[in-house]
Amino acid sequence: MSDHDHEHVHDDEERRAEHEQELELQARRMLALARIRQYGDPVLRMKARVVETVDDDVRRLVQRMTDLMHEAQGVGLAATQVGVLRRLFVFSDEGEDRVLVNPVITKRSEATEVDEEGCLSLRDVLVPVERASAVTIEGLDANGEPVKLELELPSSRIVLHELDHLDGVLILDRTDDQSRREALARLRPQPVLGAR
Ligand code: NI
């Protein structure tokens, strides 16, 4: 066997390993999505309640939601989406995991930007949504300490999206009529051929 052949075998093995890793990530993503409430679940339309105390239960929930967000390959996840009606969400702030308990927007820019937005509760739907380019958001961290974040896009978009979830608002409510119609058509359960 020549060196050249060796290299080929090596490439093949590497490619197979990469492919297997991709499949595993995909499988993990599907499992994670199955644990996230999906469109049609009435809980997604409910208003979450203020968190009274940031205790160990809350911290466990935050850990579970952070893991789930990563496994689902998302950039944000609200408690509502795991069926817990409490005002908190986790998000990825340019790669850094953050949590906000009882979040409130205290400042928002006049400037806005329209961009495609997806949601872990709406699977493959992407719709254009207009959001403030910059926001100041205040709340508590996982230790119950006050935090104040000044965020720009894309983080401003993410926190506004997650905050909406805590009020039962979805991107479908924030997009234009045509995009909403198209999204709803995709979300409608497809008839199973042959089933009568
Ligand atoms: Ni969402």
Residues whose N, C-alpha, C, O or C-beta is under 5 A from the ligand:
A	BS01	NI	G118 C119 L120 S121
